[in-house]
Amino acid sequence: MSRTAALPGDPPGGRRAVAVWSIGVSVYFVAVIFRTSLGVAGLDAADRFGVNASALSTFSILQLLVYAGMQIPVGLLVDRLGTKRVLTIGVVLFTAGQLGFALSPSYGMALASRALLGCGDAMTFISVLRLGTRWFPARRGPQIAQLAGLAGMAGNLVSTLLLARLLHGVGWTAAFGGSALAGVVVLVLLLLFLRDHPEGHEPEPFPHHGAAYVRRQIAASWREPGTRLGLWVHFTTQFPAMVFLLLWGLPFLVEAQGLSRATAGELLTLVVLSNMVVGLVYGQLVARHHGARLPLALGTVGVTAVVWASTVFYPALTGADRAPMWLLIVLCAVLGACGPASMLGFDFARPANPPERQGTASGITNMGGFVASMTTLFAVGVLLDATGDDYTVALSSVFVLQALGVSQILRLRRRAARRERERLVASRVETVHVPA
């Protein structure tokens, strides 16, 4: 038997794998509902707490700051403690944060609640990725990652459709407080049924030595060009849609484009639906053609930039008051590709690192898009206040980060490809020469 056949990190999958992994995905699904709930409540939050655009953006910025800052620590925790323990902590934290947000009487308490929510949310996605690598064969990795992202977008869809209606139907406290019950449900499922790995596929013991272990894990992951390339792919692709869905899409469509809240909500729903369709397509393409990763990522960035610019600058170029509906529809459909494209970052980091570093490498990669989103959320809020709500100027900040990200992707792509080929050749040689 070859070493490859005996790898504990390459289990057979099957129905039980799907069932266990689905529990982890359900936790991520609920976390995304809570994360994106502010996106449909931005204008209500501004009225409730009496804040301006900059203060409103601070809700999402703080949440993403906590999320991004937690990615490497969470990756290390997942590698050390396992998926179930980390997910359990995450559910408790994000449920408490959502409930606190529902009951907050002041801006300060609401801000603290979003920070707590961001901390719990940070523990979910990397854990779900790790769960997938423990329960499914490595060749299924791209599809499993895209399906996890698809579940997240389904959570976004629930937030956009259901929570928005609840908010305007039953009020702030009942809507946010009632949604917190979903966290209790997934916590019970998690405690009763989730397992870190199948029987007989326990990971090899790996020594942990405090700070030395932490430094070694981070340094080894960062040295891999594939990890850094994954971070920059995630950075460059994810944030336009995140900024649009998480906070500024609804105000832009209502205040700058003159749409009703109902119509704006339908366009935000289109982003989510497009994401779900594109995610399935990207997952299949990368699973069958590994070399499609970079063209898909760069192509998504290019198309997003062109359509974003066309929408933002349409009034200045044509003299019209606002962009036509068909262009807004195209924009939302294109933004739907940003999430699936960001998942390609993990397809660069995953083969660049051994099983014992998967959580850490995923944490580094996952920081990218959220750092970009946080930066842009802040920039848009500041520019709106500085320019008297000029969305053309504020939303143009997107192009700066896209240019930065593309330059880094182009710089790292050859080194990452060469290193990946070397690892593949080495693993094949090892498999051939290691006896049973």
C-alpha positions as CSV (number, residue, x, y, z in Angstrom):
1,M,0.0,0.0,0.0
2,S,1.3,3.5,-0.8
3,R,1.5,6.3,1.7
4,T,-1.1,8.2,-0.4
5,A,-3.7,5.4,0.1
6,A,-3.1,5.4,3.8
7,L,-3.3,9.2,4.4
8,P,-5.7,9.9,7.2
9,G,-6.4,13.3,5.5
10,D,-7.9,11.6,2.4
11,P,-11.1,9.8,3.6
12,P,-13.6,8.2,1.3
13,G,-16.5,10.7,1.9
14,G,-20.0,9.1,1.6
15,R,-23.4,9.8,3.1
16,R,-22.1,10.1,6.7
17,A,-19.6,12.7,5.6
18,V,-22.3,14.7,3.9
19,A,-24.5,14.6,7.0
20,V,-21.7,15.6,9.4
21,W,-20.4,18.3,7.1
22,S,-23.9,19.7,6.6
23,I,-24.1,20.3,10.3
24,G,-20.9,22.4,10.1
25,V,-22.3,24.2,7.1
26,S,-25.6,25.0,8.9
27,V,-23.5,26.8,11.5
28,Y,-21.8,28.9,8.8
29,F,-25.2,29.5,7.2
30,V,-26.6,31.0,10.5
31,A,-23.4,33.0,11.0
32,V,-23.8,34.6,7.6
33,I,-27.4,35.5,8.3
34,F,-26.3,37.3,11.4
35,R,-23.2,38.9,9.7
36,T,-25.3,40.3,6.8
37,S,-28.3,41.3,8.9
38,L,-27.0,44.9,9.1
39,G,-27.0,45.2,5.3
40,V,-30.8,45.2,5.2
41,A,-31.1,47.3,8.4
42,G,-28.5,50.1,7.7
43,L,-31.0,52.9,7.3
44,D,-33.0,51.7,10.2
45,A,-29.9,51.5,12.4
46,A,-29.0,55.1,11.4
47,D,-32.4,56.2,12.6
48,R,-32.5,54.1,15.7
49,F,-29.1,55.2,17.0
50,G,-29.1,58.7,15.4
51,V,-25.7,58.3,13.6
52,N,-24.2,59.5,10.3
53,A,-22.7,57.5,7.5
54,S,-19.2,57.3,9.1
55,A,-20.6,56.0,12.4
56,L,-22.9,53.6,10.6
57,S,-20.0,52.2,8.6
58,T,-18.2,51.6,12.0
59,F,-20.7,48.8,12.8
60,S,-19.5,46.8,9.8
61,I,-15.9,48.0,10.0
62,L,-15.5,46.8,13.6
63,Q,-17.3,43.5,12.9
64,L,-14.9,42.9,10.0
65,L,-11.9,44.2,11.9
66,V,-12.6,41.6,14.6
67,Y,-13.3,38.9,12.0
68,A,-10.0,39.6,10.0
69,G,-7.9,39.9,13.2
70,M,-9.2,36.5,14.4
71,Q,-8.4,34.6,11.2
72,I,-4.9,33.5,12.1
73,P,-5.7,32.7,15.8
74,V,-8.7,30.8,14.7
75,G,-6.7,28.8,12.1
76,L,-4.2,27.9,14.8
77,L,-7.1,26.9,17.2
78,V,-8.7,24.7,14.5
79,D,-5.3,23.0,13.9
80,R,-4.8,22.4,17.6
81,L,-8.3,21.9,19.1
82,G,-10.3,20.6,16.2
83,T,-13.4,21.7,14.5
84,K,-16.1,20.9,17.0
85,R,-14.7,22.8,19.9
86,V,-13.9,25.9,17.8
87,L,-17.4,25.9,16.2
88,T,-19.0,25.5,19.6
89,I,-17.3,28.6,20.9
90,G,-18.2,30.5,17.7
91,V,-21.9,29.7,17.9
92,V,-22.1,30.8,21.5
93,L,-20.4,34.1,20.7
94,F,-22.2,35.1,17.5
95,T,-25.6,34.2,19.1
96,A,-24.9,36.3,22.1
97,G,-23.8,39.1,19.7
98,Q,-27.0,39.0,17.7
99,L,-29.2,38.9,20.8
100,G,-27.2,41.8,22.3
101,F,-27.7,43.8,19.1
102,A,-31.4,43.3,19.3
103,L,-31.6,44.6,22.9
104,S,-29.0,47.4,22.7
105,P,-30.4,50.7,23.8
106,S,-27.4,52.7,22.7
107,Y,-24.9,53.0,19.8
108,G,-22.0,51.9,22.1
109,M,-23.7,48.7,23.2
110,A,-24.8,47.9,19.7
111,L,-21.2,48.4,18.6
112,A,-19.9,46.0,21.2
113,S,-22.5,43.4,20.2
114,R,-21.4,43.5,16.6
115,A,-17.8,43.0,17.7
116,L,-18.9,40.0,19.7
117,L,-20.8,38.7,16.6
118,G,-17.7,39.2,14.4
119,C,-15.6,37.2,16.9
120,G,-18.0,34.2,16.7
121,D,-18.5,34.5,13.0
122,A,-14.7,34.4,12.5
123,M,-14.6,30.9,13.9
124,T,-17.0,29.3,11.4
125,F,-15.8,29.3,7.8
126,I,-12.2,28.1,8.5
127,S,-13.7,25.3,10.7
128,V,-16.1,24.3,7.9
129,L,-13.2,24.2,5.4
130,R,-11.2,22.0,7.8
131,L,-14.2,19.8,8.4
132,G,-14.4,19.2,4.6
133,T,-10.8,18.2,4.3
134,R,-11.2,15.7,7.1
135,W,-14.4,14.1,5.7
136,F,-13.9,14.2,1.9
137,P,-11.1,13.2,-0.5
138,A,-8.7,15.9,-1.5
139,R,-9.9,15.9,-5.1
140,R,-13.3,17.1,-3.9
141,G,-11.7,20.2,-2.2
142,P,-12.7,22.8,-4.8
143,Q,-16.3,21.6,-4.9
144,I,-16.6,21.4,-1.2
145,A,-15.3,24.9,-0.7
146,Q,-17.6,26.4,-3.3
147,L,-20.6,24.5,-1.8
148,A,-19.7,26.0,1.7
149,G,-19.6,29.4,0.1
150,L,-23.0,28.6,-1.5
151,A,-24.5,27.9,1.9
152,G,-23.1,31.2,3.1
153,M,-24.8,33.0,0.3
154,A,-28.0,31.2,1.1
155,G,-27.7,32.7,4.5
156,N,-27.3,36.1,2.9
157,L,-30.5,35.4,0.9
158,V,-32.4,34.6,4.0
159,S,-31.2,37.9,5.6
160,T,-32.1,39.9,2.5
161,L,-35.6,38.4,2.1
162,L,-36.8,37.2,5.4
163,L,-35.1,39.4,8.0
164,A,-35.8,42.5,6.0
165,R,-39.5,41.7,6.1
166,L,-39.4,40.8,9.8
167,L,-37.7,44.1,10.6
168,H,-40.4,46.1,9.0
169,G,-43.2,43.9,10.2
170,V,-42.4,43.2,13.8
171,G,-39.8,45.8,14.6
172,W,-36.1,45.9,15.5
173,T,-36.0,43.9,18.8
174,A,-38.3,41.1,17.8
175,A,-36.6,40.6,14.4
176,F,-33.1,40.5,15.7
177,G,-34.0,38.7,18.9
178,G,-36.1,36.1,17.1
179,S,-33.3,35.4,14.6
180,A,-30.9,34.6,17.5
181,L,-32.9,31.4,18.2
182,A,-31.4,30.0,15.0
183,G,-28.0,30.0,16.8
184,V,-29.5,27.9,19.6
185,V,-30.8,25.3,17.2
186,V,-27.5,24.9,15.4
187,L,-25.6,24.7,18.7
188,V,-27.8,21.7,19.8
189,L,-27.1,19.9,16.4
190,L,-23.4,20.7,16.7
191,L,-23.1,19.3,20.2
192,L,-25.1,16.1,19.5
193,F,-24.0,15.0,16.1
194,L,-20.8,16.7,14.8
195,R,-17.5,14.8,14.7
196,D,-14.1,16.2,13.8
197,H,-13.2,13.2,11.5
198,P,-14.3,9.7,10.5
199,E,-13.3,6.7,12.6
200,G,-9.9,5.4,11.4
201,H,-8.9,8.8,9.9
202,E,-7.6,10.5,13.0
203,P,-4.9,13.1,12.1
204,E,-1.3,12.3,13.1
205,P,-0.3,13.7,16.4
206,F,1.5,17.0,16.0
207,P,3.5,18.5,18.9
208,H,2.4,21.9,20.2
209,H,4.9,24.0,22.1
210,G,3.2,27.3,23.0
211,A,4.5,30.4,21.3
212,A,7.1,28.4,19.4
213,Y,4.4,26.4,17.8
214,V,2.4,29.5,16.8
215,R,5.4,31.2,15.2
216,R,6.4,28.0,13.4
217,Q,2.9,27.5,12.0
218,I,2.5,31.1,10.8
219,A,6.0,31.4,9.4
220,A,5.8,28.1,7.5
221,S,2.4,28.9,6.0
222,W,3.5,32.4,5.0
223,R,6.7,31.2,3.3
224,E,4.6,29.3,0.8
225,P,3.9,31.5,-2.3
226,G,0.6,29.7,-2.7
227,T,-0.6,30.9,0.7
228,R,0.3,34.5,-0.2
229,L,-1.2,34.2,-3.6
230,G,-4.4,32.8,-2.1
231,L,-4.6,35.8,0.3
232,W,-4.3,38.3,-2.6
233,V,-6.8,36.5,-4.7
234,H,-9.3,36.5,-1.8
235,F,-8.4,40.2,-1.2
236,T,-9.0,41.3,-4.7
237,T,-12.1,39.4,-5.6
238,Q,-14.3,39.4,-2.6
239,F,-14.7,42.9,-1.3
240,P,-16.8,44.7,-4.0
241,A,-19.8,42.4,-3.4
242,M,-19.1,42.3,0.4
243,V,-19.2,46.1,0.6
244,F,-22.4,46.2,-1.5
245,L,-24.2,43.5,0.4
246,L,-23.0,44.3,3.9
247,L,-23.8,47.9,4.1
248,W,-23.6,50.4,1.1
249,G,-25.6,48.6,-1.6
250,L,-29.0,49.5,-0.2
251,P,-28.2,53.2,0.5
252,F,-26.6,53.5,-2.9
253,L,-29.7,52.1,-4.7
254,V,-32.2,54.0,-2.6
255,E,-30.5,57.4,-2.2
256,A,-28.3,57.7,-5.3
257,Q,-30.4,55.7,-7.8
258,G,-33.9,56.6,-6.5
259,L,-35.2,53.1,-6.1
260,S,-37.7,52.0,-3.5
261,R,-36.5,49.8,-0.7
262,A,-38.4,46.9,-2.2
263,T,-36.8,47.2,-5.6
264,A,-33.4,47.7,-4.0
265,G,-33.9,44.5,-1.9
266,E,-34.7,42.6,-5.1
267,L,-31.5,43.7,-6.6
268,L,-29.5,42.7,-3.5
269,T,-31.3,39.3,-3.8
270,L,-30.1,39.1,-7.4
271,V,-26.5,39.4,-6.2
272,V,-27.0,36.4,-3.9
273,L,-28.8,34.3,-6.5
274,S,-26.1,35.0,-9.0
275,N,-23.5,34.1,-6.5
276,M,-25.1,30.7,-5.9
277,V,-25.3,29.9,-9.6
278,V,-21.7,31.1,-10.4
279,G,-20.4,29.2,-7.3
280,L,-21.6,25.9,-8.8
281,V,-20.1,26.7,-12.2
282,Y,-16.7,27.7,-10.7
283,G,-16.5,24.7,-8.5
284,Q,-17.1,22.3,-11.4
285,L,-14.6,24.2,-13.6
286,V,-11.8,24.2,-11.1
287,A,-12.4,20.5,-10.1
288,R,-12.0,19.5,-13.8
289,H,-9.4,22.1,-14.9
290,H,-7.1,23.1,-12.1
291,G,-5.4,25.7,-14.4
292,A,-8.6,27.6,-14.6
293,R,-8.2,29.1,-11.1
294,L,-6.1,32.2,-12.0
295,P,-8.0,33.1,-15.3
296,L,-11.3,32.9,-13.4
297,A,-10.0,35.1,-10.6
298,L,-8.5,37.8,-12.8
299,G,-11.4,37.6,-15.2
300,T,-13.9,38.2,-12.4
301,V,-11.8,41.2,-11.2
302,G,-11.7,42.7,-14.7
303,V,-15.4,42.3,-15.4
304,T,-16.3,43.6,-12.0
305,A,-14.2,46.7,-12.4
306,V,-15.7,47.5,-15.8
307,V,-19.3,47.2,-14.8
308,W,-18.7,49.0,-11.5
309,A,-17.1,51.9,-13.3
310,S,-19.9,51.9,-15.9
311,T,-22.5,52.2,-13.2
312,V,-20.8,54.7,-10.9
313,F,-19.8,57.0,-13.7
314,Y,-22.9,56.7,-15.9
315,P,-24.5,60.0,-14.8
316,A,-21.2,61.9,-15.4
317,L,-20.7,60.3,-18.8
318,T,-24.3,60.6,-20.1
319,G,-25.7,63.6,-18.2
320,A,-28.5,61.3,-16.8
321,D,-29.6,61.6,-13.2
322,R,-29.0,57.9,-12.5
323,A,-28.0,54.6,-14.1
324,P,-30.6,52.7,-16.0
325,M,-32.2,49.7,-14.5
326,W,-30.6,47.2,-17.0
327,L,-27.2,48.4,-15.9
328,L,-28.0,48.0,-12.2
329,I,-29.2,44.5,-13.0
330,V,-26.0,43.7,-14.8
331,L,-23.9,45.1,-11.9
332,C,-25.7,42.9,-9.4
333,A,-25.4,39.8,-11.5
334,V,-21.6,40.4,-12.0
335,L,-21.1,41.1,-8.3
336,G,-22.5,37.6,-7.7
337,A,-19.3,36.2,-9.1
338,C,-17.1,37.9,-6.5
339,G,-17.8,35.4,-3.7
340,P,-17.1,32.3,-5.8
341,A,-13.9,33.9,-7.2
342,S,-12.7,34.6,-3.7
343,M,-13.1,30.9,-2.9
344,L,-10.4,30.2,-5.5
345,G,-7.9,31.7,-3.0
346,F,-8.2,28.6,-0.9
347,D,-7.5,26.5,-3.9
348,F,-4.1,28.1,-4.1
349,A,-3.4,27.8,-0.3
350,R,-4.7,24.3,0.1
351,P,-2.1,22.4,-2.0
352,A,0.7,24.6,-0.8
353,N,0.4,23.3,2.8
354,P,0.4,19.9,4.6
355,P,-2.7,18.8,6.6
356,E,-1.4,20.1,9.9
357,R,-1.2,23.6,8.6
358,Q,-4.5,23.8,6.7
359,G,-6.3,25.8,9.3
360,T,-3.5,28.3,9.7
361,A,-3.1,28.7,5.9
362,S,-6.9,29.1,5.4
363,G,-6.9,31.8,8.2
364,I,-4.2,33.8,6.4
365,T,-6.0,33.5,3.1
366,N,-9.4,34.4,4.6
367,M,-8.0,37.6,6.0
368,G,-7.5,39.1,2.5
369,G,-11.1,39.8,1.4
370,F,-12.2,41.0,4.9
371,V,-9.3,43.4,5.2
372,A,-10.2,44.8,1.8
373,S,-13.8,45.0,2.7
374,M,-13.1,46.7,6.0
375,T,-10.9,49.3,4.3
376,T,-13.4,50.1,1.6
377,L,-16.3,50.3,4.0
378,F,-14.4,52.9,6.0
379,A,-13.3,54.8,2.9
380,V,-16.8,54.9,1.5
381,G,-18.3,56.2,4.8
382,V,-15.6,58.9,5.1
383,L,-15.9,60.0,1.5
384,L,-19.7,60.2,1.7
385,D,-19.5,62.5,4.7
386,A,-16.7,64.6,3.1
387,T,-18.4,65.0,-0.3
388,G,-22.0,65.5,0.8
389,D,-23.1,62.0,-0.1
390,D,-21.4,61.8,-3.5
391,Y,-21.6,58.1,-4.3
392,T,-19.5,58.5,-7.5
393,V,-16.5,59.6,-5.5
394,A,-17.0,57.3,-2.6
395,L,-17.5,54.1,-4.6
396,S,-14.5,54.9,-6.8
397,S,-12.3,53.8,-3.8
398,V,-12.9,50.3,-5.0
399,F,-10.5,50.7,-7.9
400,V,-7.6,51.5,-5.7
401,L,-7.7,48.2,-3.8
402,Q,-8.4,46.2,-7.0
403,A,-5.3,47.7,-8.6
404,L,-3.2,46.8,-5.5
405,G,-4.5,43.3,-5.4
406,V,-4.0,42.6,-9.1
407,S,-0.4,43.8,-8.9
408,Q,0.3,41.3,-6.1
409,I,-1.4,38.4,-7.9
410,L,0.7,39.0,-11.0
411,R,3.9,39.2,-8.9
412,L,3.3,35.9,-7.1
413,R,1.6,33.8,-9.7
414,R,4.8,32.2,-11.3
415,R,6.4,31.4,-7.9
416,A,3.3,29.8,-6.6
417,A,2.9,27.7,-9.8
418,R,6.5,26.6,-9.7
419,R,6.3,25.6,-6.0
420,E,3.1,23.7,-6.6
421,R,4.6,21.7,-9.4
422,E,7.6,20.9,-7.2
423,R,5.4,19.6,-4.4
424,L,3.3,17.5,-6.8
425,V,6.4,15.9,-8.3
426,A,7.9,15.3,-4.8
427,S,4.6,13.6,-3.6
428,R,4.5,11.4,-6.6
429,V,8.1,10.3,-6.1
430,E,7.5,9.6,-2.4
431,T,4.4,7.5,-3.3
432,V,6.3,5.4,-5.7
433,H,9.3,4.7,-3.5
434,V,7.7,4.3,0.0
435,P,6.9,0.6,0.6
436,A,3.8,-0.7,2.3
